[in-house]
């Protein structure tokens, strides 16, 4: 089956994967076999949600039904359509809808699935180029006939980057790049590979695996997000510590614009060639043109991959361990290291299956040891999950030394199974979000980058702001956070926010107001607007505040040079 056919039509995920509730009780289970949490019942999850959000009328048997979306009539530029008639396209309502939104919970998912209101504007046509020549032709014809183009990768963004400007009167055409999904070349001697930009992370890794290589770039969305999308949003992956962020991985690229191709095609490890604009491609978010291909660094597949987990008494002790490991013992850093707070740890535990009698006794004894012997409080302890890659000796040595270091901070080993499940749970989070949406729980994730000394201040300030902003809600908000990437000078903090909204009018506006307040709080406490999700339209007001006027002028000058007729009129970032 073609991977495009495996996806849900206008929602996150695969068709064969969904949460369902046992009609005889409140146990939930995840259909399919793609993830480690598939195929068993979870009796503790619904009670956990009910308790955490303090919901009195939480009825799992009375889910809200998805609406039948009424898409607006398309605006058609007949001259343009005729000029590209030899390129695959679709005007079906389902395809137009899928390409008109990303995965922003409030302003996109709610409008598409549940609210009486619809999206303000949808794309009018979807085109599927299969190579760079067709990309160039689409842009040339759009420029000639004044059509607005929107580059489309996997549609996984959570920044409203795909939101069509409501004031756009021209025909809007989504350029879906996922047929440009093949390996163009591989250079094993120099550790480079070139791919079409529409290849998803999952398929990129499959292609490299055939040759014994990996890119090492694993964002949470890697099953659906694309190489071009990673570049356009300046993405980061879970194994950043070993392989770097996307700007460290990409060596060359080809960007098609209305005034010509901009490309970097120098395979040297580094060069000093004067002033360059290449950094502007990273984080460009579809404003300049379409990326058709990119050359990336590749690495031999590691001999072994091992997972591990470490329990700490509280978030502060876990943070201190991560800081010491990152700064003073960098050579021991695993490929991935993440620290989840207590609430997120309990969230993950609530997704475990029901234990047998012997299993329950075993867990009870473990709890007694952790709490009574080591003095851990189950309502404060946190979990650090680690992924090690390399030779067997390298991995074995690293695990031993990291465990020794962790013990200096009071850490105790949580086991490899918890580490593996903790790592892979990330891929299933969006399914949980969509399931809870059916139960009137709206959820969103947002991230920031902060210096080491600001971690506590940022987290506490966000908690305080959320408490103030949700006093009039009929339930308690859910806020959880984890450290997902570490640097010598700071970390990425990834927040999970949830609210129960049954009976609340105007939830979209209220939820967006709350999220805006939380982001404003983060900035005031020294955090960044975003670490890897990008700006889009969701955070455009903040980028205008933080970016100097001269910087804005420079970027707008580049836009005017590459796209003087604003063919790429998606209006993300400072262009919104």
N, C-alpha and C positions, 0 to 999 in steps of 0.2 A: 504493500500500500504506500502511496506517495505520502510523505510526511505532512504536506499541506492538507491532505484528506483526513489525517489522524486528529487534527486540531478541532476544537469546538469552533462554531461559526463566528461568534462575536464575543466570546468569553475566554477567560484564561484556561489553558490546559488542554489535555488530551480527552477525546470523546469517551474513552474507556475508563476514565478516572474521575470519581466523584464520591463525596461523602454521602452516606445514607443512614437513616435511623431505623433501628429494629422496631417494628410495629408493636411488639409485645413489651418493650421496656424503653429506656432512654439510652441504650447503648448505641454508639455510632461506629461505623467502619468505613474504610476507604476501599472502594472497588478497584479492581485491576491488580497488577503485579509489578508496577514500575518502581515502587518505593518500598523501603523497609517497613513502613507503617501500614502497608496494604494487607488485607486478607484476614484481619482479626477484629474482634469487637473491643471497644474502649468504654468500659463502664464508668470511668471516673471523669470523663471530659465535661459532660453536661453539668454534673454537680459542681465541678470546678468553676465553670463559667457563671453558673447561678450564684455561687458564693462570692466570687471575686467582684462581680458587678452588682451584687445585692439586688437581684431581680426577683420580684414577687410573682409576676404574672408570666413567667418564662415557660411557654408551652411549645414543646418540640414537635407536637403533632398538628400544630396550626401554623405552618410556615406561610409566609407571603408568596404569592404567585407572581411569576415574571409576566410583565405586560407584553402585548404584541406591539412591537415598535412600528410606528407609522412614519416611514421615511418620506421626506419632501420630494417633489418633482425635481428632476435634474435640470441644471442649466447646461445647454448643449451649444458648443461652438462647432458648427458643422464643418467648417473649413479645416479646423484642426483634426477633427475625428477622421475626415476623409484622408488627410495627409499621412496619418499613421495607421491606416487600415490593415497594413501587412504585419502589424505588431499585435500580439495577443492582448485582449482587453475584456473588461466585463462592466456592464451597467446594471447587474442584478442588485436588488436592494440589499440582500444579505452581505454581498461583497462591499458595497458602498458603506454600509454601516460599520463593518469590521475595520475598515480603513479610516474611519472618521474619529476614532478615539483610541486612547491608550488604556492604562490600568489605574488611573487616579480614582480612588474609591468614591469620594463624594461627588465631584462635579462630572464624572464620566460614567462610572458604573451605575450610580443611582439613576441618572437620566436615561441610560440605555435600558435598564432592567426593571426599575420600580417606580420612579416618580411619574406624576402626571405629565410633567414637562419633558420635552425631548431635547436633544442637542440643538444648539442654536443654528448649526449649519452642518451639512454633510458633504463629503466629496461627491462629485458628479460622475466620475468615471475612474476605473482602476485599470492601469496598464501594467503589463508584465514583460519588460524587456528581458532578453536572454543573453545579451552581450553588450559590450561597451559601444559598439556601432549603433545599436538600437537606442541606447541611452542618449547618445549624441543627437540622434535624429529627433527623439521626443523633445529634447531641449530646444533644438533649432526650430522646430515647428511651433512650439509653445511661444517662443520669442517672436516668431513671425506673426502669429495670430493672437497674441496677447492672452495667453492662458496661464493660470496659476498652477504651479507644480509643487507637490509635497512628497519628498522622499519617504519611503516606508520600509522598515526593516522587519522586526518581529512584532511591533506594536506593544512592547512590554513596558514602555516608559510610564513613570508615575509623576510626571511633571506637566501634564496637559500639553505636551509638545506637539501632539497630533490634532489638537483642537482647531477646527477651521475658523478663521476670523469671520464673525457674523456679518461684518460690513463688506466682505469680499463679493463684488458683483460679477467678476469674471468666472468662467468655468474653472472649477478646481479639480485637478487630476492627481490622483495618488499614484506614484510610481513605485510599485512593489518590486523590490530587487531580489526576491527569493528564488527566481529562476537563474540568477547569476550566482549559483551555489556550488561551484566546482573548484578543484585545485587547478591552478594554471601552470604551476611549476614547483619543483622542489630542488633545492641545492644543498645536498647533504654535506658537501665538503665545507661550505661556509655557514651551515646551520640556518638556512633561510627557506621559506616557502611562500608562494604567492597564491592568493585565493580571490575569487569573486567576492564582492562585498556582501552579497546576500546570503552567504552560507551561515547557518546557525552554529552556535558553539558546539552543540552535540554532534553535528555532522562534520564540522571542522576537525574535531578530535577523532572521529571515526576514520577520516581520510588519513590523518597523520599516523594513527595507530597501525594502519596497513604497512607503513614504512618504518615502524618502530619509534615514532616520535610523538611529542606532545607540545602544545603551546603553553600549557600551564595556566591559561586564563580561564577561570571558572567563576563567573558571576552567578548569583542566585538564579538568574533567568536564562542560563546558558542553553537550555533545551529549546528556547524560542527566539532569544535575541540574536542579532547578527553582528558580523565583523564590522560592517559599516556603521551600525548603530552604536557599537562600542566606541568607535572613533568619534562619532558625532556627539556623544554625551560625555566623553572623557571618562570612560568607565574604569572600574576596579574589580578585581576578582578575589575570591576567598584565599587563593594561594599567592597573594601579593608578596609575602615575605620571601618567597623563593624565586618567583618569576617576574615580579614587578607589576606596575599598573599598565594600562593599555599604552600610555605614551612611552613606556620603557620597552614594550613588546613590538610595536609597529616601527618598521624601518622606512618603508616607502609607501606611497599611495598615489591614486589617480583621482582627481576631482574634476568632474565635468561642470562647467559653468556656461551661461549664455554668451560670454565673450571668449570662450576657449577653455582648453584644458590646463589646469594647474597640477603639476605632479612633482613628486620627489622621487628620484630614481638613481640615487647614489648608494651603492651597497657597502661603502666603507663604514667601519664601526663608529667613526666620528669624523667631523670635518669642520673647518673654519672657512666658510665661504661668504663672509660678510652678512649683511642683513637678510633675514629670511622671514617669510610669512607662514611657514609651515605649521607653527604652533597654533595658528588661527583655525586650522582644520579640526583640531581636537576641541570638542565642545561647541562646534559650529551649529549643531542642532537644525540642519536643513536650511539654513538661511542663505548659503552661498551657492549650493549646487548639489550634485549627486556623486558620492564616492562609488566608483565602479570596481575597484580592486585595491588590494593592499598586500605588501610583503611584510611578513612577521618573522621574528626569531623563533626557532624551534629547538627542542631539547630531546635527547634520547629518553625514551620511556624509562622511568626509574625501575630498578631491579625489584624493589619492594615498596609497598605502601602500608604503613601501620597507623592505627588510630589510638589515642589515649585520652584520658580525662583525669582531672584533678579537682578535688573538692577543697574549697577554702571557707573559713568561718564567716567571712563577709566580703562585700565588694571591694572594700578598701585594701584588704590583704591580697586579694586576687590582682588588683591593679598594681600594687607595689611589686608583686612577683613579675608581672608582665613588663613593667618598667625596667627592673633589674636585668631581666633576660634580654630585652631589646637593646639596652644601652651597654651593659657590662659583659654580656655573654652572647653577642650577636652570632657567633659561630655555632651556637646551639639552637638558634631559632628554627622551628619546624616550618614546613611549607605553609601551614595555616594555624593560626592560634586565635581563639575567641573566648571571651569571658561573658557569660550570661548572668544577669542579676537573679535574685531569689525568686521573683515572680515568674520570670521566664523559665527557670529551672522547674518550678512546680507546674507550669504550663506544659512543659515537655513530659514530665512524669505522668500527667493526667492523660496522655496519649498512649500509655502502656496498656497491654492486655490484662485481662483478669487473671490473677495468679491461681494456681492449684493450691491445695491445702499445704503441701510441702513447700511450694514456692513461697507462699505467704509466711510460713514459719521462718524460712531462710531470710527473707527480706526483713522480718521483724527482728531477728537476731542481728542482722547488719545494722539496722537502725539503732538498736541498743548500744552497739559498739561505737558507732559514729557519735551518738548523742552523749552517752554516759562516760565512755572511756576517753574520747577525744574532745568532748565538751562542745560539740557543734549544736547549734540551734537550727531546727529544720525550717524555721521561718526567717532565717538570716543567711544561711549558707548559700554559696554560689558555686558554679561549675565552670571550669576552664576546659575547653575541648581542643585537642591538638591533632594535626595530621602530619606525619613524618614521611618523607620520600627520599630515596637514594639507594645506595648499596646496603646490603643486609648489615654489614659491620657498621657503616655510618649511622644507620637508623638505630641499631641496638645501642651504640655508644651514646647517641643523642638522647634517647629515651632515658637511659640510666642517669645521665648527668642532669637532665632537666628535672627528673624526679628528685634527685639529691638537692637541687636548688630549690624546688618547690617546698621541700620539707623545712627549709630555713624560714619559710613564711607560714608554716603551720599547715601546709597542704598535704592531703592524703589521696592516694591513688583511687580513682573512681572506676577504672577498668576500660578496656579497649572497646567493649560493646557500646558503652555509653558515649564514647568518643565518636565512634562510627555513626551511630544513630543521630547524635547531635549535629554532626556535619551534614548528613543527608536530609535531616528534617527540613533544612532550609528550602529544599526544592519543593516541599509540599505545603509551605506556609500559605501560598495564594489560594490553594484549594480550601484550606481551613477558613480563610477570610471570606471566600464566596459562600461557603456553607453557613457561616454565622450571619452573613448578610440576609439570608432567607429567614433568619430568626430575629430580624430587626437589630442586629448588631453591626454597626458601621465601623470599619477598621482601616487604618492607614499606617504606613511606615515612613519615617523621615530620618535623615542622617546628617551628621555634621562632623567636622574635623576640629579638634581642640588641642591646645597645649596640655602637657601632662598636669600642670598645676591648676588647670581649669576644669578638670573632669568632675570633681565633686560639686563645684559651684554650678556648673551647667545642669547636671542631673537634678540637683535639689531645686534650682530655680524653675526648671520645667515642671517638676512635680507641684510646686507651690502655685505656679500660674494656672496649671490645669485645674487644681482644686478650686481656685477662685472663679474660673470661667465656667465651671460645671455645677455650681451650687444649686441652680434651679432645675437640674435634670432629676428625673425620678429614679435614677440608679447611680451607682458609683462608677467613675471612669476606670478603664484599665490602662495602665502605663507600665511598660517594661523597657529595659534597655540592655544592650550588650556592646562590648568593645569588639570590633570585627577586624581591624587592622591596626598595627602599631608602627610607629616611626621613631626615629631618634628624638624628635622634638614634640611628639604628641600622638594622638590616636584618632580613629574614627569611631564615633558612637552612633549606634543604630537603634532608633526608638520604634516601639510598637505601641500604637494608640487604638483603643477601642471604646465605643459608647453604645449603650442600648437606647434605641430611639423610638420604640413603639409608643404611639400617642403624642409624639413631639412634632409639631408643625414646622415646616421649613428647615428640615434637618440639614440639607445641603448647605444653605447659607450659614447656619449655626456652626456646623462642623468646620467649614472653611474659615470662619471667624476664629474659632478656637485654635486651629492649626496655625493660622497667621500669627496669633498672639504667642504661640509657643516658639515659632521661628524667630520672632522679634526678640523674645527672651534669650534665646540661644545667642543671637548676635550681640546683645548687650552684655552677655557674660563671657564674650571672647571667642565664640565658636564661628565657624564658617557657614555660608548659606547652604552649601552642599559639599559632600565629599565625592560622590560618584553618580548621583541621580541626575544631575544637571539642573538647568534653570527652567526651560520651557516657558510657559505662561504662568504657571503656578507660583513661581518665585521671582517673576520679572520685576516686581516693584522693589524687591530687596537689592537686586543687582544694580538698579539705577541709583539706589542710595549709596552703594558701596564702591561703584566704579567712578573714577574721576572724569570730568568733562572732556579732557584731552584724550583719554583712553577711548571714550565713547566716540569721539570724532574720528579717531584713527580707524576704529572698527567699521564705522559707517562709511568711511572713505573706501575701505576695501570692498564693502558691499556695493557701493556705487560703481566701482571699477569692474567688478566681476558680474554684477547683475543690475545694470542701470535701469532696466524696466521692471524691476522687482517681480521677475517671473517666479522666483522662490519666495512667495509672499506669506509664508506660514507664520511670520512675526513672533519668533521665539526670542527670549532673552531681552536685550536692550531694544530690540525692534518692535516689541509689543506695545 
